[in-house]
Amino acid sequence: MTETADAAPQAFAAPTPATQEDLEVLRGQLGRIPRGVVGIGARCVCGRPTVVATAPRLEDGTPFPTTFYLTCPPAVRGCSTLEAEHVMEDLTRWVSEDPDARSAYLGAHRDYLARREAIARAAGIGEVAEISGVSAGGMPTRVKCLHALVGHALVAGRGVNPVGDRALEMLAERGLWRRDRCTC
């Protein structure tokens, strides 16, 4: 395995606190009141939320494994378009056949779990046994949800989640969404 998969999780910045304005923007983006918000994981270049960081256990006690939830409507639509184009199958094949991609994707899975654990600790939640070892988006062996993988890639930064990074490249190449331009 490569260093990506074997390395211990590195320290990373916590999500920025969500302001009342952020919560209103999230409500508009999602079409509902956001649940379990612990902060904003990534922002548009204009400052609006792009990815919300969610507690691993919601207020009603429900386990919630999708820690990084993509909220920017054009990015969400773009991911849905890619999914409709069946790129998930190609990406799953890539991570299953390419040893470097497989190792990096395993590293992304571990990074996701470490970030969720840090969020849970900071929120005073502790371990959520029901989702222990379960990340999101199909990690570490398949590609199930580009929205979750793109959300993680935006939070973690380039080079952490190879599938999320590839999906971001595809979004830009197809003119569906770019992280360096405001589409709010």
Residue pairs with C-beta under 8 A, 6 or more apart in sequence:
1 103
1 106
2 100
2 103
2 104
2 107
4 103
4 104
4 106
4 107
5 103
5 104
5 106
5 107
5 110
7 107
9 110
9 111
9 114
9 115
12 115
12 118
12 156
14 39
14 118
14 119
14 122
15 38
15 39
15 40
15 41
15 53
15 119
15 155
16 39
16 40
16 43
17 39
17 40
18 26
18 37
18 38
18 39
18 40
18 49
18 52
22 40
22 48
22 49
23 34
23 37
25 48
25 49
26 34
26 37
26 49
26 52
26 71
27 33
27 34
29 49
29 71
29 72
29 73
30 71
34 52
34 54
34 71
35 54
35 58
35 59
35 64
36 54
36 55
36 57
36 58
36 59
36 64
37 52
37 53
37 54
37 55
38 53
38 54
38 55
38 119
38 122
38 123
39 52
39 53
40 49
40 51
40 52
40 53
41 51
41 52
41 53
41 68
41 151
41 154
41 155
42 49
42 50
42 51
42 68
42 151
42 154
42 155
43 49
43 50
44 50
44 72
44 182
44 183
44 184
45 179
45 180
45 181
45 182
46 182
46 184
48 72
48 184
49 71
49 72
50 70
50 71
50 72
50 75
50 154
50 179
51 68
51 69
51 70
51 71
51 72
51 151
51 154
51 155
52 68
52 69
52 71
53 67
53 68
53 69
53 119
53 155
54 64
54 66
54 67
54 68
54 69
55 64
55 119
55 120
55 123
55 125
56 63
56 64
56 65
56 67
56 116
56 119
56 120
56 125
56 128
56 131
57 63
57 64
57 120
57 125
57 128
58 64
63 128
63 130
63 131
64 131
65 116
65 131
65 134
65 135
65 136
66 136
66 148
66 151
67 112
67 115
67 116
67 119
67 136
68 112
68 115
68 136
68 148
68 151
68 152
68 154
68 155
69 147
69 148
69 151
70 76
70 79
70 147
70 148
70 150
70 151
70 154
72 177
72 183
72 184
74 176
74 177
74 183
75 150
75 171
75 177
75 183
76 147
77 176
77 177
78 171
78 174
78 176
78 177
79 146
79 147
79 150
79 167
79 171
80 147
81 174
81 176
82 88
82 146
82 167
82 170
82 171
82 174
82 176
83 145
83 146
87 146
87 167
87 170
88 138
88 143
88 144
88 146
89 143
91 143
91 163
91 166
91 167
92 138
92 142
92 143
94 101
94 163
94 166
95 101
95 102
95 105
95 141
95 142
95 143
95 162
95 163
96 102
96 141
96 142
101 162
104 162
105 139
105 140
105 141
105 161
105 162
105 163
106 139
106 140
107 160
108 135
108 139
108 140
108 149
108 152
108 156
108 160
108 161
108 162
108 163
108 164
109 135
109 139
109 140
110 140
111 152
111 156
111 160
111 161
112 135
112 136
112 139
112 152
112 156
112 161
113 133
113 135
115 155
115 156
116 135
117 127
120 126
120 127
120 128
136 145
136 148
136 149
136 152
137 143
137 144
137 145
137 146
137 147
137 148
137 149
137 152
137 163
137 164
138 144
138 145
138 149
139 149
139 163
143 149
143 163
146 163
146 164
146 167
149 161
149 163
149 164
149 167
150 164
150 167
150 168
150 171
151 164
152 160
152 161
152 164
153 160
153 161
153 163
153 164
153 165
153 167
153 168
154 164
154 168
154 179
156 164
158 165
159 165
168 179
170 176
171 177
171 178
172 178
172 179
177 183
